[in-house]
Amino acid sequence: MDGRRVFAVIVAGIVCGIAFPMHLRAQTPPGGTQGSAKTEAAAVKPNVLFDHKTDSVKIFDLDLEDGQQFLVHIVNTCPQEFDYPYVAVARGTQAEAQAQEAKQKLSTHPITVVYDNRYGGYVFSMVRKGDVAAGSKCEEAEALKPATFIVSVREQNWGISFSGGFTFSGLTSPVYGLRTENNVKRIFREPDKEDDRRLGAASFVHVFHDGVAWKGLQPAVAFGLGINSDNRAEYFLGAGLRLGDKATINAGLAFGSIARLPNGVTLDTPVTDDNVLNNLGSQVVRRYFFSISYGFIDTRDRLKKPFAADAPAATPAAVAQPKPTSGSGTNQKIIETLAQNADTYAAIPEMKGVAICRAEVKPGDGNSLVVVLHVKDPAHLTSLSASVAKRATEELNKRVQASITPNPPALKQALTFGQTCQ
């Protein structure tokens, strides 16, 4: 293939790779508001679909950029009887819903959220309104229970990877010979002795965007530096197709040196020196290349070493002890939501009708927690015995084990019931 045509194809691929994620960002309007109970928002990908009637606690994973919207659809729900707070690792604000006298059918409640890269996820809750009787606003709403689900976000951004592998390129040198005709020596070319392609080894740097991928295949821009069989440096520029994190298929243009005739010597010029071909010159040309590189080859240090200055040896620092993560950060917010959710204690008859207004979660020793539940009605404080607290602890531990992996925390001791709150 002609080198100029290959170069044009590579440039077009690079432009498309850069423009596509920018186009995705341009489609996302800045800002965002929580959808009302009657608004059916247009489909914005990625979205989350949660069935209020059949689903329990779930965790959804999304890949988003900072400021990008995502749409949550809560189906088979009753906005007239439920609020839909959501929190960015904190308790959410209640969505406004206007009560209606006539019973409505179960419907979809859309929530549009603008992702902020300060957060690693969001906890969505369905909390029954305290002043509305179950089933009074929607048909079949008496079967709906408070529920919670979690959206975990992996931020999309530009990334870089390093790999190494073998190359096949068109950087082959011509082969010449001497021939005597009519007592005149001339140089001629011997195509049958020339290589069809040249083998070499190279290290590649790939630049890619997390938002441009399809079924584990991800396009990238490839830059490479290699050595061929003649110990000459080669430089590569092209496109790569990443196969996950393990391998990349590369193709594009290779720049390197090949042999040429000495200065002033041509195929038509008679020569008198029998050693004229022993001192061939070189020239830099542009050819095609193809390569398969593998991520298990550690080329990061190899590329950084020529540019790294010698640093003085540092005194080894003391190894920091790992800090317990239970009861803090994202895990603590998830546990607070689970602890406050009345559905967590549905199997305990004594907890039926107990309105929990706040859950206080504190870190204990190691990977453990201390949980205090605050209830609305002071009368419940005397009716909730230690045996009820023990069973409630067991139910909460089950939910925590199912919702947080790996290494989920556990309650240090039986949870307690604290002072009432409004």
Secondary structure, DSSP 8 states (H G I E B T S, - for coil): --HHHHHHHHHHHHHHHHHHHHHHHHTS-SS-----TT------SSEEEEETTT--SEEEEEEE-TT-EEEEEEEEE-TTTEE--EESSS----------SS-B--EEEEEEEE--TT-SEEEEEEEE-TTS-TTSSBTTGGG---EEEEEEEEE--EEEEEEEEEEEES-----EEEEEETTEEEEEE-GGGS-SSEEEEEEEEEEEETTS-BTTEEEEEEEEEEEETTS-EEEEEEEEEEETTTEEEEEEEEEEEEEE--TT--TTS-B--TTGGGS-EEEEEEEEEEEEEETTS--HHHHHGGG------------------TTSHHHHHHHHHHHH-GGGGTT-GGGTT--EEEEEEEE-SSSEEEEEEEES-THHHHH--HHHHHHHHHHHHHHHHHHS-SS--EESS--EE-----
